């Protein structure tokens, strides 16, 4: 068990970094989507 702990920790840290990057990316997508939605509403 103790042998696997450092590996689990490093993989967990990598997962957290990927999750954080995905969260920022998702927030950008949501902002773009809202802006385009407002743009469509202005046209129609």
MIDOSE-1310 file (N, C-alpha, C; in nm, 2 decimals, decimal comma, always signed):
residues 44
xxxx	+0,08/-0,12/+0,00/+0,00/+0,00/+0,00/+0,09/+0,13/+0,00; +0,19/+0,13/+0,09/+0,27/+0,25/+0,11/+0,35/+0,27/-0,02; +0,38/+0,16/-0,09/+0,46/+0,18/-0,21/+0,38/+0,25/-0,32; +0,25/+0,22/-0,33/+0,17/+0,28/-0,43/+0,12/+0,42/-0,40
xxxx	+0,14/+0,47/-0,28/+0,09/+0,60/-0,24/+0,15/+0,72/-0,32; +0,29/+0,72/-0,34/+0,35/+0,83/-0,41/+0,29/+0,84/-0,56; +0,28/+0,72/-0,62/+0,23/+0,71/-0,75/+0,08/+0,76/-0,76; +0,00/+0,72/-0,66/-0,14/+0,76/-0,66/-0,14/+0,91/-0,64
xxxx	-0,05/+0,97/-0,56/-0,05/+1,11/-0,53/-0,02/+1,19/-0,66; +0,09/+1,14/-0,73/+0,13/+1,21/-0,85/+0,02/+1,20/-0,96; -0,04/+1,09/-0,98/-0,15/+1,07/-1,08/-0,27/+1,16/-1,04; -0,29/+1,17/-0,91/-0,40/+1,25/-0,86/-0,37/+1,40/-0,89
xxxx	-0,25/+1,44/-0,87/-0,21/+1,58/-0,90/-0,22/+1,61/-1,05; -0,18/+1,51/-1,13/-0,20/+1,53/-1,27/-0,35/+1,54/-1,31; -0,43/+1,46/-1,25/-0,57/+1,46/-1,27/-0,63/+1,60/-1,23; -0,58/+1,65/-1,12/-0,63/+1,78/-1,07/-0,59/+1,89/-1,17
xxxx	-0,47/+1,89/-1,22/-0,43/+1,99/-1,32/-0,51/+1,98/-1,45; -0,54/+1,86/-1,49/-0,62/+1,84/-1,61/-0,76/+1,89/-1,58; -0,81/+1,86/-1,47/-0,95/+1,91/-1,43/-0,96/+2,06/-1,42; -0,85/+2,12/-1,37/-0,85/+2,27/-1,36/-0,84/+2,33/-1,50
xxxx	-0,76/+2,27/-1,59/-0,75/+2,32/-1,72/-0,88/+2,30/-1,80; -0,95/+2,19/-1,78/-1,08/+2,17/-1,84/-1,18/+2,27/-1,78; -1,17/+2,30/-1,66/-1,27/+2,39/-1,60/-1,25/+2,53/-1,66; -1,13/+2,57/-1,68/-1,11/+2,70/-1,74/-1,15/+2,70/-1,89
xxxx	-1,12/+2,59/-1,96/-1,17/+2,58/-2,10/-1,32/+2,58/-2,11; -1,39/+2,51/-2,01/-1,53/+2,50/-2,01/-1,59/+2,64/-1,99; -1,53/+2,72/-1,90/-1,58/+2,85/-1,87/-1,57/+2,94/-1,99; -1,46/+2,93/-2,07/-1,44/+3,00/-2,19/-1,55/+2,97/-2,29
xxxx	-1,58/+2,84/-2,30/-1,68/+2,79/-2,40/-1,82/+2,85/-2,36; -1,85/+2,85/-2,23/-1,98/+2,90/-2,18/-1,99/+3,05/-2,21; -1,88/+3,12/-2,19/-1,88/+3,27/-2,22/-1,90/+3,29/-2,37; -1,83/+3,22/-2,45/-1,85/+3,23/-2,60/-1,99/+3,20/-2,64
xxxx	-2,04/+3,09/-2,58/-2,18/+3,04/-2,61/-2,28/+3,15/-2,57; -2,27/+3,21/-2,45/-2,36/+3,32/-2,41/-2,35/+3,44/-2,50; -2,23/+3,48/-2,54/-2,22/+3,59/-2,63/-2,28/+3,56/-2,77; -2,26/+3,44/-2,82/-2,32/+3,41/-2,95/-2,47/+3,40/-2,93
xxxx	-2,52/+3,36/-2,82/-2,67/+3,35/-2,80/-2,72/+3,49/-2,80; -2,66/+3,58/-2,73/-2,70/+3,72/-2,73/-2,70/+3,78/-2,87; -2,60/+3,75/-2,95/-2,58/+3,79/-3,08/-2,70/+3,74/-3,17; -2,73/+3,61/-3,15/-2,85/+3,56/-3,23/-2,98/+3,62/-3,19
xxxx	-2,99/+3,65/-3,06/-3,11/+3,72/-3,01/-3,13/+3,86/-3,07; -3,01/+3,93/-3,09/-3,02/+4,06/-3,15/-3,06/+4,05/-3,29; -3,01/+3,95/-3,36/-3,05/+3,94/-3,51/-3,20/+3,91/-3,52; -3,25/+3,82/-3,44/-3,39/+3,77/-3,46/-3,48/+3,85/-3,38
